[in-house]
């Protein structure tokens, strides 16, 4: 009986914290979408971008602070620790984006 009460008590607070996290996440996403939806780019178009190398990306990752946002799927510290694996991939994505003039919508939150 006592073990069941302890489990019920634990489940109550676990569920409560999960609901709070989900509410915060939903609010952040809503605010971010509204903020960025209304902003347009009114500068000069980019006519030519130089290719990004894996070394360029590795240098940027090395100088980044190890802070993460709740919107990040992966902690920055992991990205920095595995820069040798991620740098070529990020460089390829950046170069494809530059060449095609497109940026995937799913990566449009910052």
Backbone as JSON Lines, residues from 0, in Angstrom:
{"i":0,"aa":"X","n":[0.83,-1.2,0.0],"ca":[0.0,0.0,0.0],"c":[0.86,1.26,0.0]}
{"i":1,"aa":"X","n":[1.88,1.26,0.84],"ca":[2.77,2.41,0.94],"c":[3.53,2.64,-0.37]}
{"i":2,"aa":"X","n":[3.96,1.55,-1.0],"ca":[4.69,1.66,-2.28],"c":[3.78,2.25,-3.36]}
{"i":3,"aa":"X","n":[2.52,1.87,-3.34],"ca":[1.58,2.41,-4.33],"c":[1.37,3.9,-4.14]}
{"i":4,"aa":"X","n":[1.32,4.35,-2.9],"ca":[1.18,5.78,-2.62],"c":[2.4,6.56,-3.09]}
{"i":5,"aa":"X","n":[3.55,5.97,-2.84],"ca":[4.8,6.63,-3.27],"c":[4.84,6.74,-4.79]}
{"i":6,"aa":"X","n":[4.45,5.68,-5.49],"ca":[4.43,5.7,-6.95],"c":[3.41,6.71,-7.46]}
{"i":7,"aa":"X","n":[2.23,6.75,-6.86],"ca":[1.19,7.71,-7.28],"c":[1.66,9.14,-7.04]}
{"i":8,"aa":"X","n":[2.31,9.37,-5.92],"ca":[2.84,10.7,-5.59],"c":[3.91,11.11,-6.62]}
{"i":9,"aa":"X","n":[4.8,10.18,-6.91],"ca":[5.86,10.44,-7.9],"c":[5.26,10.7,-9.28]}
{"i":10,"aa":"X","n":[4.3,9.88,-9.68],"ca":[3.66,10.06,-10.99],"c":[2.96,11.41,-11.09]}
{"i":11,"aa":"X","n":[2.31,11.83,-10.0],"ca":[1.62,13.12,-10.0],"c":[2.59,14.25,-10.33]}
{"i":12,"aa":"X","n":[3.73,14.29,-9.64],"ca":[4.68,15.37,-9.87],"c":[5.4,15.24,-11.2]}
{"i":13,"aa":"X","n":[5.67,14.02,-11.62],"ca":[6.3,13.82,-12.93],"c":[5.38,14.33,-14.03]}
{"i":14,"aa":"X","n":[4.1,13.98,-13.96],"ca":[3.13,14.44,-14.95],"c":[2.95,15.95,-14.9]}
{"i":15,"aa":"X","n":[2.93,16.51,-13.7],"ca":[2.78,17.96,-13.55],"c":[3.95,18.69,-14.21]}
{"i":16,"aa":"X","n":[5.17,18.22,-13.95],"ca":[6.35,18.84,-14.57],"c":[6.34,18.68,-16.08]}
{"i":17,"aa":"X","n":[5.9,17.53,-16.56],"ca":[5.82,17.32,-18.01],"c":[4.82,18.28,-18.64]}
{"i":18,"aa":"X","n":[3.68,18.5,-18.0],"ca":[2.68,19.44,-18.53],"c":[3.21,20.86,-18.52]}
{"i":19,"aa":"X","n":[3.96,21.23,-17.49],"ca":[4.54,22.58,-17.43],"c":[5.55,22.75,-18.56]}
{"i":20,"aa":"X","n":[6.4,21.75,-18.77],"ca":[7.39,21.81,-19.86],"c":[6.71,21.93,-21.22]}
{"i":21,"aa":"X","n":[5.66,21.16,-21.43],"ca":[4.93,21.21,-22.7],"c":[4.28,22.58,-22.91]}
{"i":22,"aa":"X","n":[3.73,23.16,-21.83],"ca":[3.1,24.49,-21.94],"c":[4.14,25.55,-22.26]}
{"i":23,"aa":"X","n":[5.3,25.48,-21.62],"ca":[6.38,26.44,-21.89],"c":[6.85,26.3,-23.33]}
{"i":24,"aa":"X","n":[7.05,25.06,-23.77],"ca":[7.5,24.8,-25.13],"c":[6.51,25.33,-26.16]}
{"i":25,"aa":"X","n":[5.23,25.09,-25.95],"ca":[4.19,25.57,-26.87],"c":[4.16,27.09,-26.91]}
{"i":26,"aa":"X","n":[4.29,27.73,-25.75],"ca":[4.28,29.19,-25.69],"c":[5.49,29.77,-26.41]}
{"i":27,"aa":"X","n":[6.67,29.18,-26.18],"ca":[7.88,29.66,-26.86],"c":[7.75,29.53,-28.37]}
{"i":28,"aa":"X","n":[7.27,28.38,-28.82],"ca":[7.13,28.17,-30.26],"c":[6.14,29.16,-30.86]}
{"i":29,"aa":"X","n":[5.04,29.38,-30.19],"ca":[4.03,30.32,-30.67],"c":[4.59,31.73,-30.76]}
{"i":30,"aa":"X","n":[5.3,32.16,-29.72],"ca":[5.88,33.51,-29.71],"c":[6.93,33.66,-30.81]}
{"i":31,"aa":"X","n":[7.77,32.64,-30.97],"ca":[8.83,32.7,-31.98],"c":[8.24,32.73,-33.38]}
{"i":32,"aa":"X","n":[7.24,31.9,-33.64],"ca":[6.63,31.88,-34.96],"c":[6.0,33.23,-35.29]}
{"i":33,"aa":"X","n":[5.31,33.82,-34.34],"ca":[4.68,35.11,-34.57],"c":[5.73,36.18,-34.82]}
{"i":34,"aa":"X","n":[6.78,36.18,-34.04],"ca":[7.83,37.19,-34.15],"c":[8.51,37.12,-35.52]}
{"i":35,"aa":"X","n":[8.88,35.92,-35.95],"ca":[9.63,35.79,-37.2],"c":[8.73,35.8,-38.43]}
{"i":36,"aa":"X","n":[7.46,35.47,-38.29],"ca":[6.55,35.48,-39.43],"c":[6.38,36.9,-39.96]}
{"i":37,"aa":"X","n":[6.37,37.88,-39.07],"ca":[6.11,39.26,-39.46],"c":[7.35,40.01,-39.95]}
{"i":38,"aa":"X","n":[8.49,39.39,-39.85],"ca":[9.72,40.06,-40.25],"c":[10.15,39.61,-41.64]}
{"i":39,"aa":"X","n":[10.38,40.54,-42.5],"ca":[10.86,40.23,-43.84],"c":[12.25,40.81,-44.04]}
{"i":40,"aa":"X","n":[12.97,40.31,-45.0],"ca":[14.29,40.82,-45.32],"c":[14.15,41.88,-46.39]}
{"i":41,"aa":"X","n":[14.65,43.1,-46.1],"ca":[14.51,44.18,-47.07],"c":[15.88,44.7,-47.52]}
{"i":42,"aa":"X","n":[16.92,43.92,-47.32],"ca":[18.26,44.32,-47.74],"c":[18.55,43.93,-49.18]}
{"i":43,"aa":"X","n":[19.79,44.15,-49.57],"ca":[20.23,43.78,-50.92],"c":[20.26,42.26,-51.05]}
{"i":44,"aa":"X","n":[19.86,41.73,-52.22],"ca":[19.94,40.28,-52.4],"c":[21.39,39.82,-52.42]}
{"i":45,"aa":"X","n":[21.62,38.62,-51.92],"ca":[22.96,38.06,-51.93],"c":[23.21,37.43,-53.29]}
{"i":46,"aa":"X","n":[24.14,37.98,-54.02],"ca":[24.39,37.51,-55.38],"c":[25.38,36.35,-55.41]}
{"i":47,"aa":"X","n":[26.34,36.34,-54.49],"ca":[27.38,35.32,-54.56],"c":[27.88,35.02,-53.14]}
{"i":48,"aa":"X","n":[27.84,33.78,-52.77],"ca":[28.36,33.35,-51.47],"c":[29.47,32.34,-51.7]}
{"i":49,"aa":"X","n":[30.54,32.5,-50.95],"ca":[31.63,31.54,-51.05],"c":[31.24,30.24,-50.36]}
{"i":50,"aa":"X","n":[31.76,29.15,-50.86],"ca":[31.48,27.85,-50.26],"c":[32.03,27.8,-48.84]}
{"i":51,"aa":"X","n":[31.32,27.11,-47.99],"ca":[31.74,26.92,-46.61],"c":[32.49,25.6,-46.52]}
{"i":52,"aa":"X","n":[33.6,25.59,-45.81],"ca":[34.36,24.35,-45.65],"c":[34.07,23.75,-44.28]}
{"i":53,"aa":"X","n":[34.39,22.47,-44.14],"ca":[34.24,21.81,-42.85],"c":[35.13,22.49,-41.81]}
{"i":54,"aa":"X","n":[36.28,22.99,-42.25],"ca":[37.17,23.71,-41.34],"c":[36.55,25.0,-40.84]}
{"i":55,"aa":"X","n":[35.85,25.71,-41.73],"ca":[35.15,26.93,-41.32],"c":[34.13,26.61,-40.23]}
{"i":56,"aa":"X","n":[33.35,25.56,-40.45],"ca":[32.32,25.17,-39.5],"c":[32.96,24.73,-38.18]}
{"i":57,"aa":"X","n":[34.04,23.96,-38.25],"ca":[34.72,23.5,-37.03],"c":[35.23,24.69,-36.22]}
{"i":58,"aa":"X","n":[35.76,25.71,-36.9],"ca":[36.24,26.9,-36.2],"c":[35.1,27.64,-35.51]}
{"i":59,"aa":"X","n":[33.96,27.73,-36.17],"ca":[32.8,28.4,-35.57],"c":[32.31,27.61,-34.36]}
{"i":60,"aa":"X","n":[32.22,26.28,-34.52],"ca":[31.77,25.44,-33.4],"c":[32.72,25.56,-32.21]}
{"i":61,"aa":"X","n":[34.01,25.65,-32.47],"ca":[34.99,25.74,-31.39],"c":[34.84,27.02,-30.59]}
{"i":62,"aa":"X","n":[34.41,28.1,-31.24],"ca":[34.29,29.38,-30.54],"c":[32.91,29.63,-29.94]}
{"i":63,"aa":"X","n":[31.96,28.75,-30.22],"ca":[30.6,28.92,-29.69],"c":[30.59,28.65,-28.19]}
{"i":64,"aa":"X","n":[29.79,29.44,-27.44],"ca":[29.61,29.07,-26.03],"c":[28.78,27.79,-25.95]}
{"i":65,"aa":"X","n":[28.98,27.03,-24.91],"ca":[28.29,25.74,-24.77],"c":[26.91,25.91,-24.15]}
{"i":66,"aa":"X","n":[26.17,26.92,-24.58],"ca":[24.81,27.16,-24.1],"c":[23.83,26.49,-25.05]}
{"i":67,"aa":"X","n":[22.7,26.09,-24.51],"ca":[21.66,25.49,-25.35],"c":[20.33,26.18,-25.08]}
{"i":68,"aa":"X","n":[19.46,26.13,-26.06],"ca":[18.11,26.67,-25.96],"c":[17.14,25.51,-25.78]}
{"i":69,"aa":"X","n":[15.99,25.77,-25.17],"ca":[14.99,24.7,-25.07],"c":[14.51,24.23,-26.45]}
{"i":70,"aa":"X","n":[14.7,25.06,-27.47],"ca":[14.28,24.67,-28.82],"c":[15.3,23.77,-29.51]}
{"i":71,"aa":"X","n":[16.53,23.69,-28.96],"ca":[17.56,22.87,-29.57],"c":[17.25,21.39,-29.4]}
{"i":72,"aa":"X","n":[17.37,20.65,-30.49],"ca":[17.16,19.22,-30.44],"c":[18.37,18.54,-29.81]}
{"i":73,"aa":"X","n":[19.53,19.12,-30.03],"ca":[20.78,18.54,-29.55],"c":[21.52,19.57,-28.7]}
{"i":74,"aa":"X","n":[22.07,19.18,-27.56],"ca":[22.82,20.14,-26.75],"c":[24.05,20.65,-27.5]}
{"i":75,"aa":"X","n":[24.35,21.92,-27.34],"ca":[25.5,22.52,-28.0],"c":[26.79,21.83,-27.59]}
{"i":76,"aa":"X","n":[26.87,21.41,-26.34],"ca":[28.08,20.74,-25.86],"c":[28.36,19.47,-26.67]}
{"i":77,"aa":"X","n":[27.31,18.72,-27.02],"ca":[27.49,17.51,-27.84],"c":[27.94,17.88,-29.25]}
{"i":78,"aa":"X","n":[27.34,18.92,-29.8],"ca":[27.72,19.38,-31.14],"c":[29.2,19.77,-31.16]}
{"i":79,"aa":"X","n":[29.64,20.46,-30.12],"ca":[31.05,20.88,-30.03],"c":[31.98,19.67,-29.87]}
{"i":80,"aa":"X","n":[31.58,18.71,-29.05],"ca":[32.41,17.54,-28.81],"c":[32.55,16.66,-30.05]}
{"i":81,"aa":"X","n":[31.54,16.68,-30.9],"ca":[31.53,15.84,-32.1],"c":[31.7,16.69,-33.36]}
{"i":82,"aa":"X","n":[32.41,17.79,-33.26],"ca":[32.57,18.72,-34.38],"c":[33.19,18.04,-35.59]}
{"i":83,"aa":"X","n":[34.08,17.07,-35.39],"ca":[34.71,16.39,-36.52],"c":[33.69,15.6,-37.34]}
{"i":84,"aa":"X","n":[32.62,15.15,-36.71],"ca":[31.56,14.42,-37.42],"c":[30.55,15.39,-38.04]}
{"i":85,"aa":"X","n":[30.17,16.42,-37.27],"ca":[29.11,17.32,-37.72],"c":[29.58,18.41,-38.68]}
{"i":86,"aa":"X","n":[30.83,18.82,-38.62],"ca":[31.3,19.92,-39.46],"c":[31.11,19.67,-40.96]}
{"i":87,"aa":"X","n":[31.49,18.5,-41.48],"ca":[31.27,18.27,-42.92],"c":[29.78,18.28,-43.29]}
{"i":88,"aa":"X","n":[28.94,17.75,-42.41],"ca":[27.5,17.7,-42.69],"c":[26.91,19.11,-42.7]}
{"i":89,"aa":"X","n":[27.27,19.91,-41.71],"ca":[26.76,21.28,-41.64],"c":[27.27,22.09,-42.82]}
{"i":90,"aa":"X","n":[28.52,21.91,-43.19],"ca":[29.07,22.63,-44.34],"c":[28.32,22.24,-45.62]}
{"i":91,"aa":"X","n":[28.04,20.97,-45.78],"ca":[27.3,20.52,-46.98],"c":[25.9,21.13,-47.02]}
{"i":92,"aa":"X","n":[25.21,21.11,-45.87],"ca":[23.87,21.71,-45.82],"c":[23.91,23.2,-46.15]}
{"i":93,"aa":"X","n":[24.89,23.91,-45.6],"ca":[25.02,25.34,-45.87],"c":[25.28,25.58,-47.36]}
{"i":94,"aa":"X","n":[26.18,24.82,-47.94],"ca":[26.52,25.0,-49.36],"c":[25.34,24.66,-50.27]}
{"i":95,"aa":"X","n":[24.59,23.61,-49.93],"ca":[23.39,23.3,-50.71],"c":[22.36,24.42,-50.6]}
{"i":96,"aa":"X","n":[22.21,24.96,-49.42],"ca":[21.27,26.06,-49.21],"c":[21.68,27.28,-50.03]}
{"i":97,"aa":"X","n":[22.98,27.59,-50.01],"ca":[23.48,28.75,-50.77],"c":[23.28,28.52,-52.27]}
{"i":98,"aa":"X","n":[23.61,27.33,-52.74],"ca":[23.53,27.03,-54.18],"c":[22.09,27.06,-54.69]}
{"i":99,"aa":"X","n":[21.16,26.57,-53.87],"ca":[19.77,26.5,-54.3],"c":[18.96,27.74,-53.92]}
{"i":100,"aa":"X","n":[19.55,28.57,-53.07],"ca":[18.83,29.77,-52.63],"c":[17.65,29.45,-51.74]}
{"i":101,"aa":"X","n":[17.69,28.31,-51.07],"ca":[16.6,27.88,-50.2],"c":[17.13,27.57,-48.81]}
{"i":102,"aa":"X","n":[16.27,27.76,-47.84],"ca":[16.6,27.37,-46.46],"c":[15.43,26.54,-45.96]}
{"i":103,"aa":"X","n":[15.68,25.29,-45.55],"ca":[14.57,24.41,-45.13],"c":[13.73,25.05,-44.02]}
{"i":104,"aa":"X","n":[12.43,25.05,-44.19],"ca":[11.52,25.65,-43.24],"c":[11.66,25.07,-41.84]}
{"i":105,"aa":"X","n":[11.96,23.77,-41.77],"ca":[12.06,23.11,-40.47],"c":[13.23,23.62,-39.64]}
{"i":106,"aa":"X","n":[14.22,24.28,-40.29],"ca":[15.37,24.83,-39.56],"c":[15.24,26.34,-39.38]}
{"i":107,"aa":"X","n":[14.09,26.88,-39.63],"ca":[13.9,28.33,-39.65],"c":[13.68,28.95,-38.28]}
{"i":108,"aa":"X","n":[13.66,28.17,-37.22],"ca":[13.57,28.72,-35.86],"c":[14.97,28.81,-35.28]}
{"i":109,"aa":"X","n":[15.22,29.91,-34.64],"ca":[16.54,30.09,-34.02],"c":[16.37,30.54,-32.59]}
